[in-house]
């Protein structure tokens, strides 16, 4: 939710009465112009579609120019795609980009959660929406078992959407302004102990005939579909004026069994082990997000200073240091990178076996695969390594502000969760070690 503050609409008025679904496409363009990330854009536009799908079913609601049945069918087009954020049957609408046209494509598609081109679409005047309609939607979400974090995001989405309609489309008032965001559950992140983290990140550096258990693993990597939700680790976005690379040269490639070192020839296995080792070391050493790691280019590495330039949320760049083990693993991978490189690899730092930029799902799979070698450690993904690195730094005396800068958090409140994790660990140690605990 760090981007919510960036979604304030532009000032201005339009005399025409905004109607769903047409206004949603304009809203998606507005979010893109504000440099909102593709993930947040899909989620917000999908959440707005989810609300209007609910509104079309409310008693007495007749969509403009359509019968009530036809209107509801059209609204369902906008709002019933799978909600990856965890809405349990509530009709969530985080759209994935399975069409291959790009996550940023909006008009006439569903890639940004936009309405499809079916013949029966509900056309609801945005001015007809009331606070009671929105409250009815939230009650339905609660009855469906939606998580508080999901409800909070959906409230932020409709507030942003109606705020846009007020400032840009001439809506008299924002009906969502009085909605109260639920307090999120205070769940602490799962972190590894320092030795567990060390075992995980060093597992990839052992060769295929060494002491690792890849050759005995029966678990196969999850097969990814190009363009599916979670597969895009590209730093490239389609917004005009982007100064980064052309996406077609290094788009993320799907995960496959060929990315398992136990299922390939010795030469490829050596390169895969080197890549996996560098990925694991860099995740833990820099505490970057998985999308940030996948978006790295070779030109982002400052070998002399042992630092990387990371493009984070909101296209904000930051410099992050890394240590000796990560530097050694990175140098080993770069020596073997040419075994995977093809004409489409571009300058991407981490590659899949077919030469494409490594995808986020591939990275998640390899973290889980190497983590499974230590059954006593909790099963975590790349973000768990990020949590672990931040917690271990705080335990060893790092300043909270420095950790905030390292992680790329826009507010200190996002970083303060690690103080609670450290305190919990201290209490556990006290109970285990003190004779009168």
N, C-alpha and C positions, 0 to 999 in steps of 0.2 A: 504493500500500500504506500510505498515511499513516493510514488509518482502522483498520488492523488492531488497534492498541492499544485502540480503543474497543469491541471486540467481546467483551470478557470477560462471561461469563454472570452473571445474577443468582444469588445464593445461594438455596438452598431444595431440597426434594426432593419427588418425586412417586413414589408406590408402584408405579404401573403400569409394565410393561416397555415402553419406547419402541420403536416399530416404524416402519420405512420402508414407505410414504411418509407416513403420517399425521404423524409428528413433524416432517417438513420444513415443513409449513404452520405449525406452532407456532414453529419456528425462524425462519421469515420474519417472523412477528408480533413475535418477540423482537428481531430486528434493527431493525424499524420502531420499536419502543418505545425502542431505544437511539439513535434519531435518525441511523441509518446512511443514507447517500445511496441513492437508488433504484438508481443504477448499480451500486454495490457490493453492494447487496442482491440484485439480479438475478444478478450474477456469482457470489456466494457460494452462493446457493441452487441455481443451475444447476450449479456445480462439485460440490456434494454429490450432486445427482442423477446427475451424470456418474460419480461413484465408485460409487454403488449400482448403476448400470447395468452397470458392470464387475464388481462383486461378484456379481451375479446369474448371471454366466456362469462363475464359477470352478468348478473340478471339485468335485463333491460338494455344491454349494450348491443346496438345494431351498427355494424360497420358501414361507413358511408359508401353508398353506391353498390352494396352487396347484401345478400341475405345473411342472416346470422350464422348459418351453417358454413356458407362459403367464406365469410370473414374469418371464422375460427380456423378453418382449414388453412387459409393464407397466413394467419398469425402463427400457426404451428410451424409453418415453413421457416419462420424467423427464429423460433424460440425453443425447438425441441432437440437440438443437437446435444451430444454428450458433453456434460460439464466435468472437465478434468479436475476441477478444484474440489469436488467432493459433494455436490448436491445429490442427495439420495432420492432419485425419482422426482425431483422437483422441477424437472424440465429445464435444467441449466443449459447454457448455450455457448460454451467456449468452443468456437469452431476451429477445426484443424484444417491445414492446407493440403488436402490430399489430391487436389486437382492438378497440381504441377504448375499452376499459373503464378505462384508466389503469394506469400502470406499477406502482402500489402494490397493485393488486388481487391477492389471493393465492388464497383458498379457491375450489376448483372450477375454476381457470383455470390457464394456463401463463404468465401475465404476469410473475410473479416467479420463474419457473423451477419453479413448483409442479407436482405431478403432475396429469396430465389425468384425465378421468373415465371412461376406458375400463373395460371389464368385466374385463379380465385385468390385474391389477396385482400386482407382486411385493411381498409383505409380509415384510420381512427384519427380524429382531430386531436392534436396534442392538448389544445385548450380545454377539451372535455375531461381530461384526467384530473382526478381529485385526490386529496390526501387519503380519503377512505379507500380509494382504489389501491393505492400503494400499500396501505396497512393490510388490506385483504391479501395482497400478494405475499407480504412478509409472514402473515399467519399461515398461508399455504406452504411456504418454505419451511417454517418451523414444524408444521404437521408432517411434512415429508422427511424430517430429520436432518435438514441442512445444518452443516457445521457453522458455528458462530463466525468463523473467519470467512466462510463463503457468503453468509448474510451480510457481513460488514462490507465485503467487496461489492456486492450487488447494490447496497445502499449508496456506496460511493459512486457507482456507475450511474444510477438514475439521478443522483444529485448533480453530477457533472453534465449529464444529457439535458436535463431541464434547465440547468444554468446556461448551457449553450443556447437553448431555445429562447430564454429570456433575453440574453445579450445580443444574439445574432438574428433570431427569427421573430422577434416582437411578441413573445409570450408575455402576458401581463405579470405573472408571478410564478415562482418556482414551487410547485406543490410538494416537492420532496425536501424542501428546506427544513421542515420541522421533524423529519425522521431522525431518530436517535440511533446511533451505531451501537450494537451490543458489545459489551466488554468481552474481549477474547479470553479464552481459557489460558491460564498461565502455565503452559506445559514447557518444561525445560528440555532443550535439545539433548539427544543422546550423543555422548562423546566417548572416544577411546581413551584409555590410559596411555601415558607416554610410551611405555614399552610396547603396547599393542599397536600404536600408531607406527612406531619404528619397525615392527615386524611386518606390517602391511606394506609400507612404502618400499621396504627392501626386498619384498617377495619377488617383484618383477625383475630384479637384477640378476637372479640366479638363472643359469642356463637350463635348457630343457632336460638335461640329464642329471641335474643337480638334485638338491634336497627338496625342491618344491613338488607339489603334488598335482600339477596340471595334467600330467599324463594319466593320472588315476581318476581324474574328475569325470563324472558322467554327465554333469549339468552342461547343457549346450547354451550358447549365447542366444538371447532373444533376437529374432529376425526383425529388423526394422524396415519400414517402408519409406522410400525417399519422399521427403516433403511431409511426413506425418508429424503429429504433435510431439514435441520433445526431441525431434531429430535434428533440428536446425541449430547448429552451433556457429553459424556464420556471424561474423561481425558486420557484414555488408547489409545495408538496408536499402530499400528502393527509393527513399526520399530524394528529391532533387537537391543537388548541392553537396551530396555526400562526397567526402574527400578520400574515402577508402576504396578498396579494390573492387573490381568487377566480379560479381558473384558467380558468373558462369565458369570462371577459371578454377574455383576451389570450393564448390558447394559440398556440403556434408554427404558422405556416402553411407549406405545402409550397413548396419552391423550384420555379420554373418559368421558362420562357423569357421571361415577362413581367417578370422581375426583371433582365433584361439591358438596359441603357440603349440598346443598338443596335437593340432590337426593339420599341420603344414610341414613342408620340407625343412631341412635344417637351416638353409640359408634364409628363408623367410622367417623361420622361428627366431633366429638370432636377431633379426631386425625388429620383430614384434616384441621380443623381450626388452630390447633397448628402448623401443617406443613406450611400452607399458611402464617400464621403470621410470622413464623421464616424466610421463604423465602423472604417476603416483607421487613422485618426489616434488614435482612442481605444484600439484594440488595442495600438498601439506606444507611445503615451504612458503608458498605465497598466499595461501588461504583465498585464492580467487574463486569466483563462481565458475561452474562448469561451462556455461556459455562463453565466459571471458577466456577461459583456457582454450576452448575450441576455436575462438576467433583470433588467436595469436598468429602473427607472422614472424618469420625469421628476422625481419628488420625491426621487430619490437624488442629484440634481445640486445641488451647492452652488456656484452661479455666482459668488458673491462671493469665496469662497476658492479657486475652481477645484479642487474636490475632488469625488469621488464616494464613495458608501457602497456597498460591495460585499458581497453575501452569498455567502461561499465554502463550502468543504467543511465538513460538520458544522454547517451553519447559523451559522458564525462570521462576524460582521461585521467589516469593516476599512475604514479611510478611505484613499483613494488619490488623490494629486494628479495634475493634468494641466497641460500647458503651453499657451502662446498659440496655436499652430497648431491644436491639438485644440479649444480653446475657440472659435476662429473657425469651424471646421468644424461644431461642435456647434450653435452659434447659427444658422448658415445652414440646417442641417437642421431645427431646431425651427421656423423660419419657414415651411418648406414641408411640415412633417409633416402638416398638416391635409388635404393632397391625398390622403393614404392613409387617414386616420383614419376609422373607422366606430364604430358603437355598441359593437362588441366589442373595440375597441382598448384600452379602459381607460386606464391611465396608462403603458402600455409606452413606453419611450423609442424603440426602433427597431422599425419596422413593415415588413411586406411590402406589396406593391401592393394586396392585398385587405383590409388593415387589421389583420391578425393580428400578434401579436408575432413578430418575426423569429426563425427557427430556426437552430440551430447549423449545420445543413448548408448553409443559404443563405449564412451567413457564410463557411464554408470554401470554397464555390464562388466567391464574389466575390474572396476573397483569391487563390485560384489563378488566376482570370481576369485580375485586374490584374497579378499577378506574371508571367504569361506575356508581358506587354508588354515585359519585359526578359529576353530569352533567355539573357543572360550570367549572370544571377543564379540561384542554386539554387531549385528549386521547393519552396516551403514553404507550410504552412497557418497558421492563426491561432496555433497553439502555437509555430510557428517565429518568429513576430513576438514572442511572449512571451520566448522564449529570446534572441532578438536584443537586445531592450530590456535585459534583465538583463545580458547580456554587455557591451553598450556602456556601461552605467552603471558596471560594475566596471572596465572599461578606463579610464574617466575619473575614477576615484578614489573611487567610492562605497563605503561600508562594507558588508561582507558581511551584517552583522546588519540593516542598513537595507534591503538588498535582500530578505532573508528576510521582513521585515515587509511590504514592498511586495507581494511575490508571494503571501503568505499561506501560506508553508510552515510546517508544525508543528515541523519539526526543521531544524537548520542543515545537516545532512548532505545534505538535498535541494538546498540552495542552493549547496553547495560544488562542484557539477559545473561551475559557471561559472568557477571559478578555473582548472580544467583547460582549459576552452575558451580563456580568455584567455592561458594559458601556451602553448597550441598556436599561437595566432595570433602571439604574440611570437616563437616559434621560427621560424615561417614567414617573418616579417618579417626576422628575423636572417639566415636563409639567403639571402633575396633581396637584402638590402642590404649585408651585410658582405663586404668583398673577400676575406676569408680563411675564409669560411664553408664 
